[in-house]
Amino acid sequence: MKKFYDKSIWHYRKNYCRKHGKKAYHPSLIVGETKKDYINIGLTTQKYRGRHSNIAIHNPTNFKETSYLRDDVLSHPKRKFSGILKKYFIHKDDYSKIDKIIEKYKKRRQLGGSH
């Protein structure tokens, strides 16, 4: 069962992946969890992902710069994440943008299983 966190619990974590045979990480905004996965939104410096636009937000470590959140919500195994990134914060103006991404995800028809 998917459980989305309250806004006060949202936080950033390192999302580890393999890139060119080396272990690398990308910060992800954790907005919920299931029994085995974290529900997350990827953080990036790129305005576009292919032909899709990412959502502009304040940079979590320096609010004067621009960062982007991907316009989709993903689930990844908890084992691929490390501890909370304590120097990353969410700007108060970005909460409504994040809510819109999550609401869009919730309205989308979920695949798999008969419910």
Secondary structure, DSSP 8 states (H G I E B T S, - for coil): --EE--GGG-EEEEEEEEETTEEEEEEEEEEEE-SSEEEEEEEES-SEETTEE-EEEE-SS-TTSEEEE-SS-EEEEGGGEEEE-TT----GGGHHHHHHHHHHHHHS---SS--
